[in-house]
Amino acid sequence: MPDQPGQLIATRGLTPAMPIAFAYTLIVLLIITSILLTLLILLHRGKGGGLSSMFGGGVSSSLAGSSVAEKNLDRYTVLVGIVWFACIVGIGLWLRLQLSS
């Protein structure tokens, strides 16, 4: 077992450019998901209505008074939030590996 994590990467024959490309991919994905997450949160209905009512949010379902569009908006927001969080964790792990080597 090597003493440092960087030695394990070097012994597998991976190029140093691969982790940098991984980090750039995560950063681009983080920027895209940040913009999407901001837009999705702004579309949610507040106490007095929201932008979601402009896009069909006024059609109500019989379940608990919330609309189908609002439920789908909730699902999309959670999904984008999970991807956003995974990008942040991935960048943090990448930085940790780079700083320890």
Secondary structure, DSSP 8 states (H G I E B T S, - for coil): --SSHHHHHHHTT--THHHHHHHHHHHHHHHHHHHHHHHHHHHS-BTTB-GGGGGTTT-B-SSTT-BHHHHHHHHHHHHHHHHHHHHHHHHHHHHHHHHH-
